[in-house]
Every structure is written in C-alpha cells, then in structure tokens.
Amino acid sequence: MNITLSDLSKAAFFSIILSLALAGFALAESPAKQNIKVSVSLDPALSEQLNPEHTLFIYARAAQGPRMPLAIVKHKAGDLPLETQLDASMAMMPDMSLNNFPQVILLARISASGNAMPQAGDLIGQTAPLEWQKLDNTVAITINKQR
C-alpha cells in the first residue's frame, strides 16, 4: 500500500477539523458563565444616612491579588434597592477582568464625594469570596456598615 504525503496531509487536516468540531460541540454544551447577577439593598438601620444623590459603586475585586475592581458599575444611591450585573466588559483594564480571576468579592459602596477611592463615612456592604463562574443565582449584597 502506497501512502503519499498528500494522503497524510488530508488525514491530518480531517483529524484537526474533527477535533475542532468536537471541542466546539463541548463548548456549546457547557458555556462558561459570562456575568454575575447582583442585587443590592440598604440595611434599614442606615436608611437615615442615605442621600439619594450620593454615588453607588457596585464592583467585583479579586479575592486574592490586586484590589483594583475587575468590573464596576455606577448608580445613584436613590436607585436602591436594585438589580444589576457585572461582566468582563466592565473592566478598567483588559488584563484585570473577571475572566482572569476565578474567586471574587463583590462590594457595594455609597460615596458622598462620588470618588471611586473609599473614604471615611462611606456606606459599604460586601460578600465573602465567591467562585463567580459557579454561581447559579443572583448574589445579594446588603449595605450594612459605615466606613
């Protein structure tokens, strides 16, 4: 039996195509989670300190590693309670996104100054570390402390 280079090339080509097709099928079967659904509320004990015009930041940061937000969204405190979502497109820097960190901490912070840097007097709530790609439900954050 004579096997030519052309026959080997065809076999390799079809093997690669089949591998890619099967990999694509496996990915279609179990898509990676793309976002985190978050609901944010204010503890009633802090309601008298709420100014509806203050800035509400909702963000995710790495559970271990840099403290820079991996995804962030901004609202008015008067929008509380609210539901939103965080995803990799909300990263401040492309290499510092949700996709690069499997464990995150979600935070919600009301800032009187509107400054993204935390300051004394801010109202804050946060979660424990979460494996965000394994979440099935909306994550609840209650703003329940004053910084």
C-alpha positions in Angstrom: 0.0 0.0 0.0 1.4 3.3 -1.0 0.6 6.3 1.3 1.6 9.6 -0.1 2.3 12.9 1.7 -0.9 14.2 0.2 -2.9 11.3 1.9 -1.2 12.1 5.3 -1.9 15.8 4.9 -5.6 15.0 4.2 -5.8 12.7 7.2 -4.1 15.3 9.5 -6.4 18.0 8.1 -9.5 16.0 8.8 -8.3 15.0 12.2 -7.8 18.7 13.1 -11.2 19.6 11.7 -12.8 16.8 13.7 -11.0 17.8 16.9 -12.1 21.4 16.5 -15.7 20.4 15.8 -15.8 18.2 18.9 -14.2 20.9 21.0 -16.8 23.4 19.7 -19.6 21.0 20.5 -18.3 20.5 24.0 -18.1 24.3 24.5 -21.7 24.7 23.2 -22.8 22.0 25.6 -21.5 23.9 28.7 -21.0 27.6 28.1 -18.8 29.5 30.5 -20.6 31.9 32.8 -20.3 35.4 31.4 -21.7 37.6 34.1 -22.6 37.9 37.8 -26.2 39.0 38.6 -26.2 41.2 41.7 -29.0 42.6 43.9 -28.1 45.4 46.2 -30.1 46.7 49.2 -29.6 49.0 52.1 -29.9 47.9 55.7 -32.9 49.8 57.2 -30.7 50.8 60.2 -28.7 53.0 57.7 -31.6 54.5 55.9 -31.4 57.8 57.7 -27.9 58.3 56.4 -28.8 57.7 52.8 -28.7 60.7 50.4 -30.3 59.6 47.2 -27.9 61.8 45.2 -24.8 60.1 46.5 -22.9 57.7 44.2 -23.4 54.0 44.5 -20.5 51.8 43.2 -21.1 48.1 42.7 -17.9 46.1 41.8 -16.0 42.9 41.9 -12.4 42.6 43.0 -10.1 39.6 43.2 -10.4 37.6 46.4 -6.7 37.3 46.4 -4.5 39.7 44.5 -4.8 43.3 43.4 -7.6 45.4 44.9 -8.4 47.1 41.7 -12.0 46.5 40.5 -12.3 43.7 37.9 -15.8 45.0 36.9 -17.6 48.1 38.1 -20.9 49.8 37.6 -22.1 53.2 39.0 -25.6 54.3 40.0 -27.3 56.8 42.3 -27.9 55.7 45.9 -31.6 56.6 45.3 -31.8 53.7 42.9 -31.7 51.3 45.8 -32.8 48.5 46.0 -31.6 47.5 42.6 -30.5 44.6 40.5 -27.6 44.8 38.0 -24.9 42.6 36.6 -21.2 42.7 36.3 -19.2 41.2 33.4 -15.7 41.3 31.9 -16.6 44.2 29.6 -16.8 46.4 32.7 -13.1 46.0 33.5 -11.0 49.1 34.0 -8.0 47.4 32.3 -8.3 44.4 29.8 -5.9 42.2 31.7 -7.7 42.9 35.0 -11.1 41.5 34.3 -13.4 38.9 35.8 -12.2 36.3 33.3 -8.7 36.3 34.9 -9.8 35.7 38.5 -12.0 32.7 39.4 -12.6 33.9 43.0 -14.0 37.4 43.6 -15.5 39.5 46.4 -18.5 41.7 45.5 -18.9 45.1 47.1 -21.4 47.9 47.1 -20.3 51.3 48.4 -22.2 54.6 48.7 -19.8 57.5 48.4 -20.8 61.0 49.4 -17.9 62.5 47.4 -18.6 60.4 44.3 -14.9 59.5 44.4 -14.0 55.9 43.4 -11.5 55.7 46.2 -13.1 54.5 49.5 -13.3 57.3 52.2 -14.3 57.6 55.8 -18.1 57.8 56.1 -18.8 55.6 53.0 -21.6 53.1 53.5 -20.5 49.6 52.4 -21.5 46.0 52.0 -19.7 43.0 50.7 -19.8 39.3 50.1 -17.4 36.5 51.2 -15.2 35.2 48.4 -17.2 33.6 45.6 -16.3 31.3 42.7 -18.3 33.5 40.4 -18.4 31.2 37.4 -20.2 28.5 39.5 -23.0 30.8 40.7 -26.5 29.9 39.6 -28.4 32.6 41.4 -28.3 36.3 41.9 -25.9 37.4 44.6 -27.3 39.6 47.3 -25.3 42.4 48.9 -26.7 44.4 51.8 -25.0 47.7 52.6 -24.8 47.4 56.3 -21.6 49.2 57.6 -20.2 52.7 57.7 -16.6 53.0 56.9 
